[in-house]
Each structure stands twice: as C-alpha cells, then as structure tokens.
Amino acid sequence: MITSIVDMSFKNSYHFITTGSYTLVHLDIRKGVLSTSEEQSDEFLSGCITSDRYSVFGMSEGTVTVWDNSHLDEIQKSGMTLSDQSIDCVIAGAEENEVFAGGADGLVYKLNVHSSKKESIWTHSKKEEVSMLELDSEYRLVTAGMETVKIWRSPADQRQLEEAEEAEQAATSAEKDIENSNDSESQKKNDSDEEDAKPARKKSKKGQGKAKKARKYVHGISSFEGL
C-alpha cells in the first residue's frame, strides 16, 4: 500500500518517491521504477523533500530518517527517534533545514535536519493523532487530525505578540511610576500641612478647641489627595 508520494520537481517534474513499505521507491512516471532503497527494519509512512540534497521520511516505529537525494538506493544519512508511536506525516518548513513531523501520539515536532535535533514540541491533541500537516500562505503551520484542525502562530506572529506584550508591560510600568510619583507628592503635601498646623497646637488652653478643629480639617482635606 502506498502511503505517500513525494514530488522531486527540483530534479525532474516526472520524478517521485513513494512510501508505504520497507523500501523507498524512486520512479519516473514515464519509465517506471528507477531505483529501490535497501530494505529497512521499519516501514516508511510519510516523506518530504527539504532541499535539493536531502529528503526526510517518517517511520512506523516513531523515528524520522534523513536521506541523500543522490543516493536514495543506499542507507540513510541519519535518523532521529521522536516517539514510541508512528510518524504519520512530515513537511518541510519555511526555513532551511526545518521540518515538521506529526504522529499517532498527537504531538507535532519541529526538527533541524542538519543538526539532527528537536527544536520544539507542541500538542495538537491528547485524544487524536496528527494525520496531516500543511503551511498556509503566510507560512503558518496547520495541523489536522480526525476532528481537529489547528493553525499555529508563525515566527512573525510570535514576534508581534511578544512585542505587543512588552509594550503593554512598559505602559503598565509607566502608569505605576506616575502613581508612585503622585503618592510621593501627596505625602509631601501632607507633611507640609501638618507643619502648618503645629502653631495652632502651641496656643493657650483657650485656643485648644479651635486647634483641634483646625487639625481635623487639615487631615480631612489631605485624605482626598491623589484620588
């Protein structure tokens, strides 16, 4: 059973690679099979061309393998283990050496095929597998399963979001600085009003009632400062 057909248009518009067995088949639709890879211990399920030089394939036992396009009949260049479940779809990203892989575990993996490293892991779903990957016109990753489709932020979207969050934090910080400044000015005003009220307390006993009224009036006004 053929599980995917990989277009090799960089080489020839008639050339394709098919997956779905323990070998890769390189064919020319005009001439038939050109070559067949060495048989692997794991089944090829999905594939994509990452550059003129390399192809990447998802395997049934949770690995991805990287192959040299000029030697598809030989052993792979390298491999990465991603999951204990199958890798059902792979797609080349917008950046050089960037590949996305999705599998039966419901996770999406961002890979660097040059360094053979996992750069990011996202959860598409905890209940269903990732059966399809695609990039939209703005290079945002689209993932799909049996019932769910998700569109992920592109790097540009992520940068804009981070810049907006930073701007919001800066605005909030500026507002707090203004509030603190107003509180400081209010405290200075309170201290000044208290100093002005002190002479009233030094009057003779006959003026104590008036002094008390004055102090009460000063504190009443200061309590509304900065509101």
C-alpha positions in Angstrom: 0.0 0.0 0.0 1.4 3.4 -1.0 1.1 5.9 2.0 2.6 9.0 0.4 4.0 10.3 -2.9 6.9 12.8 -2.7 7.4 15.2 -5.6 11.0 15.5 -6.8 10.3 18.5 -9.1 13.7 20.1 -8.3 15.2 17.2 -10.2 12.6 16.4 -12.8 8.9 17.1 -13.0 8.4 13.3 -13.8 10.3 12.0 -10.7 8.6 10.9 -7.5 9.4 8.9 -4.4 6.8 6.6 -2.9 6.5 5.3 0.7 4.3 2.5 2.2 6.7 -0.4 2.6 10.2 -1.2 4.0 11.9 0.4 1.0 11.8 3.7 -0.8 10.9 3.6 -4.5 12.3 6.3 -6.8 10.3 6.3 -10.0 9.8 8.2 -13.3 6.2 8.1 -14.3 7.3 7.8 -18.0 9.8 5.0 -17.4 8.7 3.2 -14.2 10.9 2.4 -11.2 14.4 3.9 -11.4 15.7 2.5 -8.1 14.7 0.9 -4.8 16.4 1.6 -1.5 17.9 -1.0 0.8 15.2 -2.7 2.9 14.8 -1.2 6.4 13.6 -2.8 9.6 11.0 -0.1 9.9 8.2 0.9 7.5 8.2 4.2 5.6 4.9 6.1 6.1 5.5 9.7 5.0 8.1 11.9 3.4 9.1 15.3 2.1 11.9 17.0 0.2 13.7 19.5 2.4 16.2 20.7 -0.2 17.8 19.6 -3.5 20.1 17.5 -1.3 18.0 15.8 1.4 14.7 14.1 1.9 13.1 13.2 5.3 10.8 10.3 6.0 8.5 9.4 8.9 8.6 5.8 10.1 6.2 3.4 11.7 8.2 3.0 14.9 8.4 6.7 15.7 11.6 7.8 14.0 12.4 10.1 11.1 15.2 9.3 8.7 17.2 11.7 6.5 18.3 10.6 3.1 20.7 11.9 0.4 18.6 12.5 -2.7 21.5 11.5 -4.9 21.8 8.1 -3.2 18.3 7.0 -2.4 19.2 3.4 -3.1 21.7 3.4 -0.2 21.4 3.6 3.6 20.0 6.8 5.1 22.2 9.8 6.2 20.9 9.9 9.8 17.9 9.3 11.9 16.1 10.8 15.0 13.8 9.0 17.4 10.8 11.2 18.2 8.1 8.9 19.7 7.2 5.3 20.5 4.3 5.7 18.1 4.3 6.1 14.3 5.2 9.4 12.5 2.4 9.7 10.0 3.2 13.0 8.3 6.2 15.3 7.7 6.5 18.6 5.9 9.4 20.9 5.0 9.2 24.3 6.9 9.8 27.8 5.5 13.4 27.9 6.9 16.4 25.9 5.6 16.8 22.5 7.3 13.4 23.0 9.1 11.0 20.1 9.1 7.7 19.5 11.0 6.6 16.0 11.9 3.3 14.7 13.3 2.3 11.3 14.6 0.0 9.0 16.3 0.9 10.4 19.8 -0.9 13.7 18.9 2.3 15.7 19.1 4.0 18.0 16.5 7.8 18.1 16.3 9.9 20.9 14.9 13.2 19.5 13.7 16.5 20.7 12.4 17.6 18.0 9.9 21.2 19.5 9.7 21.9 19.2 13.4 19.5 16.2 13.9 17.9 18.0 16.9 14.3 18.5 18.1 13.8 22.3 18.4 10.2 22.4 19.7 7.3 20.1 20.6 3.6 21.1 20.5 0.5 19.2 21.5 -2.1 19.1 18.7 -4.4 16.8 20.7 -4.3 14.3 23.6 -7.1 12.3 22.0 -6.3 12.0 18.3 -3.3 11.6 16.0 -1.8 14.2 13.7 -2.7 12.9 10.3 -1.9 16.0 8.1 0.5 18.9 8.1 0.5 22.0 5.8 1.7 25.6 5.6 -0.7 28.4 4.7 0.1 31.4 2.5 1.7 33.2 5.5 3.8 30.1 6.4 1.8 29.3 9.5 1.7 25.7 10.4 -1.7 23.9 10.0 -2.2 20.6 11.8 -5.1 18.3 11.4 -6.5 15.0 12.9 -9.8 13.2 12.7 -11.8 16.0 14.2 -9.5 18.9 15.0 -7.7 21.5 12.8 -5.3 24.0 14.3 -3.4 26.9 12.9 -0.3 27.8 14.8 1.4 31.2 15.1 4.2 31.9 12.6 7.5 33.2 13.8 6.4 36.7 12.6 3.1 36.3 14.6 5.0 35.3 17.7 7.4 38.2 17.4 4.4 40.6 17.0 2.7 39.1 20.1 5.9 39.4 22.2 6.4 43.0 21.1 2.8 43.8 22.0 3.2 42.2 25.4 6.5 44.1 26.0 4.7 47.4 25.0 1.8 46.6 27.4 4.2 45.9 30.2 6.1 49.1 29.6 2.9 51.1 29.6 1.8 49.4 32.9 5.2 50.2 34.4 4.9 53.8 33.4 1.5 54.1 34.9 2.8 52.7 38.2 5.7 55.2 38.1 3.2 58.1 37.7 1.0 56.7 40.6 4.1 56.4 42.8 5.1 60.0 41.9 1.6 61.3 42.8 1.7 59.4 46.1 5.1 61.0 46.9 3.8 64.5 46.1 0.7 63.8 48.2 2.9 62.7 51.2 4.9 65.8 50.9 1.7 67.9 50.9 0.5 66.1 54.0 3.8 66.7 55.8 3.6 70.4 54.8 0.0 70.8 56.0 0.9 69.1 59.3 3.8 71.6 59.8 1.4 74.5 59.1 -1.0 73.1 61.8 1.7 72.9 64.5 1.5 76.6 65.6 -2.2 76.2 66.4 -1.3 73.5 69.0 1.0 75.9 70.8 -1.8 78.3 71.7 -3.1 78.7 75.2 -5.8 76.4 76.6 -8.4 78.8 75.4 -7.5 78.1 71.8 -7.3 74.3 72.1 -10.8 73.7 70.8 -10.1 75.8 67.7 -6.7 74.0 67.2 -8.4 70.6 67.4 -10.9 71.8 64.7 -8.0 73.0 62.5 -6.2 69.7 62.8 -9.3 67.8 61.9 -9.9 70.0 58.9 -6.3 69.6 57.6 -6.4 65.8 57.8 -9.9 65.7 56.2 -8.6 67.6 53.1 -5.4 65.6 52.8 -7.3 62.3 52.7 -8.6 63.1 49.3 -5.2 63.9 47.7 -4.3 61.8 44.7 -7.7 60.2 44.2 
